[in-house]
């Protein structure tokens, strides 16, 4: 069994999550068929987090790009702020290395399109951290929809709420700056659900969007009186019309006080309805209209293909590190299986661009007063 050597770019919160995911594979899976180790980390301040780097057995942490890129690496994992993704991915492409990248793929749509084109031309393996695709509830829902159990899709609604930026005195960060992040709540949270809606229901025909920024300035640092402008959205609401019929909504917020972590999707069709709570990994409810009965749980998919729902991809309950970590581990294991030739890519850069096209169109709509924007597939 080959152990893949990962070059990790960025070691902020999400970079640490990815590093821990690679390190945890032998713990989370009995007799894993794939192994990986983070061999090098590229970050601006390599002297930080030494205890964690040692605990994760990472031999090299550097700010020297030449040292990083000449290191012996099999794959690149990009966890840096959004505005850096493009140039870092280009360097990986030049070295013909498989790329795993956080979402969104880039800060702006033109760069995302270029990356998808370049990696496709070079036939490079790519994968995007669309972790919500990998939650049990999403895969079970996909099996149900693929089996036609809902009939004709009529309408749907989804919400993704955090309260992470409710405090107006929380200092400014790169996620609150258009020049680095490319957008706010819709970019940070909404991209997950734009991808998930496509994954479950197919292509979007048109959309309309409105956004709001409720806290328009924040302290430069904790306790400072000087403030910086916030120029990204705190909240967004999209209406989406699907190519295969059906209409629905996506609402996202990072200022939802008291809501906790809300992430749900409800789909209503001619033969039944579906409710999935993505904060609870396997909570799926199906309403059978013919029987006038709600059914819950994993047994819903036992008689179907198993094309999408693979329980072996997810750590068992005894080996779980919590749903957030488990989702990242499952997504990374899927990437490694693709690199190892065990399966085909399903969340590659083409899929990342398709979701980002929706994100781009949503912001265009918001700038035009929620005007309807047609999506060109």
C-alpha positions in Angstrom: 0.0 0.0 0.0 1.4 3.4 -1.1 1.5 6.2 1.4 0.9 9.4 -0.4 3.0 12.4 0.5 0.8 15.5 0.8 2.0 19.1 0.4 -0.4 21.3 2.5 -0.7 25.0 1.7 -2.1 27.0 4.6 -2.2 26.0 8.3 -5.0 28.1 9.7 -8.1 26.5 11.2 -9.1 24.5 8.1 -5.5 23.6 7.3 -5.2 22.1 10.7 -8.4 20.2 10.0 -7.1 18.7 6.8 -3.7 17.8 8.4 -5.6 16.0 11.3 -7.8 14.2 8.7 -4.8 12.7 6.9 -3.2 11.8 10.2 -6.4 10.2 11.5 -7.1 7.8 8.7 -5.5 4.8 10.4 -7.6 5.5 13.5 -10.9 6.1 11.8 -10.9 3.1 9.5 -10.1 -0.5 10.2 -7.5 -1.8 7.7 -7.6 1.3 5.5 -6.8 0.7 1.8 -5.1 4.1 1.5 -2.6 6.0 3.6 -1.3 9.6 3.4 1.1 11.7 5.4 1.5 15.5 5.3 5.2 15.8 4.3 5.4 19.6 4.0 3.4 22.7 5.0 3.7 26.0 3.3 2.5 29.0 5.5 3.5 32.6 6.2 4.6 32.0 9.8 6.3 28.6 10.1 7.4 29.0 13.7 3.8 28.9 14.9 2.0 25.7 16.1 5.2 23.7 16.6 3.6 21.4 19.1 0.8 20.5 16.7 3.2 20.0 13.8 5.2 17.6 15.9 2.1 15.8 17.1 1.0 15.2 13.5 4.5 14.1 12.5 4.9 16.8 9.9 8.6 17.1 9.1 8.7 20.4 7.2 6.9 23.7 7.8 8.2 26.6 5.7 7.5 29.9 4.2 10.0 29.3 1.5 8.1 28.5 -1.6 11.1 27.0 -3.4 11.8 24.7 -0.5 8.2 23.6 -0.5 7.7 23.0 -4.2 11.0 21.1 -4.6 10.0 18.8 -1.8 9.1 15.2 -2.7 5.3 15.4 -3.0 2.5 13.3 -4.5 -0.5 15.6 -4.0 -1.2 19.3 -3.2 -3.9 20.3 -0.7 -4.8 24.0 -0.8 -6.3 25.5 2.4 -5.2 29.1 2.0 -7.5 32.2 1.8 -9.5 32.2 -1.4 -7.5 34.9 -3.3 -4.4 32.6 -3.2 -5.9 29.5 -4.6 -5.4 30.3 -8.2 -1.6 30.9 -8.2 -1.0 27.9 -5.9 -3.1 25.6 -8.1 -1.2 26.8 -11.2 2.1 25.8 -9.5 0.7 22.4 -8.8 -0.5 22.1 -12.4 3.0 22.9 -13.6 4.3 20.0 -11.6 1.5 17.6 -12.8 0.3 17.0 -9.2 -3.2 16.0 -8.1 -4.9 18.9 -6.4 -7.4 18.9 -3.4 -8.7 22.4 -2.9 -11.0 24.1 -0.4 -14.1 25.8 -1.6 -14.8 28.1 -3.4 -12.2 27.1 -6.0 -11.0 30.7 -6.5 -12.0 34.2 -5.5 -13.5 35.0 -9.0 -15.1 33.0 -11.7 -12.6 33.7 -14.5 -9.8 32.1 -12.5 -12.0 29.2 -11.6 -12.8 28.6 -15.3 -9.1 28.7 -16.2 -8.2 26.2 -13.6 -10.9 23.8 -14.7 -9.8 24.1 -18.3 -6.1 23.7 -17.5 -6.5 20.6 -15.3 -8.8 19.0 -17.8 -6.3 19.6 -20.7 -3.6 18.0 -18.6 -5.9 15.2 -17.4 -5.0 16.0 -13.8 -6.9 14.6 -10.8 -8.7 17.3 -8.9 -11.1 17.3 -6.0 -13.0 20.0 -4.0 -13.8 20.0 -0.3 -17.6 19.8 -0.8 -17.9 18.0 2.5 -21.7 18.2 2.7 -21.9 15.8 -0.3 -20.4 13.1 1.9 -22.7 13.3 4.9 -24.9 10.2 5.2 -28.1 12.2 4.9 -27.0 13.7 1.5 -26.1 10.3 0.1 -29.3 8.7 1.3 -31.3 11.6 -0.2 -29.5 11.0 -3.5 -30.4 7.3 -3.5 -34.1 8.2 -2.8 -34.2 10.9 -5.5 -32.3 8.6 -8.0 -34.9 5.9 -7.4 -37.7 8.3 -8.4 -39.4 8.0 -5.0 -40.4 11.7 -4.9 -41.9 11.7 -8.4 -42.0 15.1 -10.1 -40.1 17.7 -8.0 -42.4 20.6 -7.1 -40.4 22.8 -4.8 -37.7 22.8 -2.1 -36.2 25.1 0.6 -32.9 25.1 2.4 -31.3 27.1 5.1 -27.7 27.4 6.3 -27.4 29.6 9.4 -24.4 30.4 11.7 -24.1 33.1 14.4 -20.3 33.3 14.0 -20.3 37.0 13.0 -23.1 38.2 15.1 -20.8 40.1 17.5 -20.1 43.5 15.9 -16.9 43.7 17.9 -15.4 40.5 16.4 -12.3 41.8 14.6 -12.1 42.0 10.8 -10.7 39.0 9.0 -10.0 37.9 5.4 -13.4 36.3 5.3 -14.9 39.8 5.6 -12.9 41.4 2.8 -14.1 41.1 -0.8 -10.5 41.4 -2.2 -9.5 38.2 -0.4 -12.6 36.1 0.1 -14.6 37.1 -3.0 -17.8 37.2 -1.0 -19.4 36.7 2.4 -22.0 34.3 3.8 -23.1 33.2 0.4 -19.5 32.4 -0.6 -18.5 30.8 2.7 -21.6 28.8 3.5 -23.8 29.1 0.4 -21.3 27.5 -2.0 -21.8 24.2 -0.1 -25.6 24.2 -0.7 -25.4 25.5 -4.2 -23.2 22.4 -4.9 -25.5 20.2 -2.9 -28.7 21.4 -4.7 -27.0 20.6 -8.1 -25.8 17.2 -6.8 -29.3 16.2 -5.7 -31.6 18.0 -8.1 -29.6 18.6 -11.2 -28.8 21.8 -13.1 -30.2 25.3 -12.3 -32.0 27.1 -15.1 -32.2 30.6 -13.5 -31.8 32.3 -10.2 -32.5 35.5 -8.3 -30.6 36.7 -5.3 -30.6 39.5 -2.7 -27.9 40.1 -0.1 -27.5 42.3 3.0 -24.5 43.5 5.1 -25.8 44.3 8.6 -22.5 45.0 10.3 -20.6 47.3 7.9 -17.4 47.8 10.0 -15.4 45.9 12.5 -12.4 46.5 14.8 -9.0 46.0 13.2 -8.0 43.9 16.2 -9.5 42.8 19.5 -10.2 45.8 21.7 -9.1 48.4 19.1 -11.3 51.4 18.5 -10.1 51.8 14.9 -12.4 49.9 12.5 -12.3 48.6 9.0 -15.0 48.4 6.4 -16.9 45.1 5.8 -17.7 44.8 2.1 -19.2 41.3 1.9 -22.6 39.9 2.7 -23.8 38.8 6.1 -27.0 37.3 4.7 -28.3 36.1 1.3 -31.5 34.7 -0.1 -31.6 32.9 -3.5 -34.6 31.6 -5.5 -33.6 28.9 -7.9 -35.5 27.5 -10.9 -34.3 24.0 -11.9 -33.9 22.8 -15.5 -35.8 19.6 -14.6 -38.7 21.5 -13.0 -39.1 22.6 -9.5 -38.4 25.9 -7.8 -36.9 26.5 -4.4 -34.9 28.7 -2.1 -31.6 28.9 -0.3 -31.1 31.3 2.6 -27.7 31.7 4.3 -26.6 33.8 7.3 -23.6 34.3 9.5 -25.5 36.6 12.0 -28.4 34.3 13.1 -28.3 34.8 16.9 -29.6 31.8 18.9 -30.0 29.6 15.8 -26.8 27.6 16.5 -25.8 25.6 13.5 -28.8 25.2 11.1 -28.3 23.2 7.9 -31.4 21.6 6.4 -32.9 20.9 3.0 -36.6 19.9 2.3 -37.7 18.7 -1.1 -41.4 18.2 -2.1 -42.6 16.2 -5.0 -45.7 14.6 -6.6 -45.1 11.2 -4.9 -43.4 12.2 -1.7 -41.3 14.6 0.3 -37.8 14.5 1.8 -36.3 16.3 4.8 -32.7 16.1 5.6 -30.9 17.7 8.6 -27.3 18.0 7.8 -26.3 18.8 11.3 -27.4 15.2 12.2 -25.5 12.9 9.9 -28.1 10.2 9.2 -31.3 12.1 9.9 -33.5 11.6 6.8 -37.3 11.6 6.7 -39.3 10.5 3.7 -43.0 11.0 3.3 -44.7 8.4 1.1 -47.8 10.2 -0.3 -49.5 7.0 -1.4 -49.3 5.6 2.2 -49.7 9.0 3.9 -46.8 7.9 6.1 -43.4 9.3 7.2 -40.4 6.9 7.2 -37.1 7.7 8.7 -33.5 6.4 8.6 -31.0 4.5 6.7 -33.3 1.5 5.9 -34.8 3.8 3.2 -32.0 3.0 0.9 -31.4 -0.7 1.5 -33.4 -1.8 -1.5 -31.8 0.6 -3.9 -28.6 0.7 -5.9 -26.0 1.8 -3.3 -24.5 3.8 -6.1 -24.2 6.9 -3.9 -24.6 5.7 -0.3 -21.4 3.9 0.8 -21.3 3.5 4.6 -17.7 2.3 4.5 -16.6 5.8 3.4 -17.7 7.3 6.7 -15.9 6.5 10.1 -18.0 4.2 12.3 -19.6 5.6 15.4 -16.9 4.1 17.7 -14.2 5.7 15.6 -15.9 9.0 14.9 -14.1 12.3 15.6 -17.4 14.2 15.3 -19.4 15.0 12.2 -17.4 18.0 11.1 -14.1 16.1 11.2 -15.7 12.9 9.8 -17.0 14.8 6.8 -13.6 16.1 6.0 -12.0 12.7 6.5 -14.5 11.0 4.2 -14.0 13.7 1.5 -10.2 13.4 1.7 -10.3 9.5 1.7 -12.5 9.8 -1.4 -9.8 12.0 -3.0 -7.1 9.6 -2.1 -9.1 6.7 -3.6 -9.4 8.6 -6.8 -5.6 9.3 -6.9 -5.0 5.6 -6.2 -7.2 4.7 -9.2 -9.9 3.0 -7.1 -12.7 5.2 -8.3 -13.6 8.1 -10.6 -13.8 11.8 -9.6 -17.2 13.1 -8.7 -16.4 16.5 -7.1 -13.6 17.7 -9.4 -12.8 21.2 -10.5 -15.5 21.0 -13.2 -18.1 20.5 -10.5 -16.4 23.3 -8.4 -16.8 25.7 -11.4 -20.4 24.7 -11.9 -21.2 25.6 -8.3 -19.2 28.8 -8.6 -21.0 29.8 -11.7 -24.2 29.8 -9.6 -22.4 31.8 -6.9 -21.2 34.4 -9.5 -24.7 34.6 -11.0 -26.2 35.1 -7.6 -24.0 38.1 -6.9 -24.7 39.5 -10.3 -28.4 39.2 -9.5 -28.0 40.9 -6.1 -26.2 43.8 -7.7 -29.0 44.2 -10.2 -31.7 44.4 -7.5 -32.5 40.7 -7.5 -33.0 40.5 -11.2 -33.5 37.0 -12.7 -30.3 35.6 -14.2 -30.4 32.8 -16.7 -27.7 30.1 -16.1 -26.0 28.9 -19.2 -24.9 25.2 -18.7 
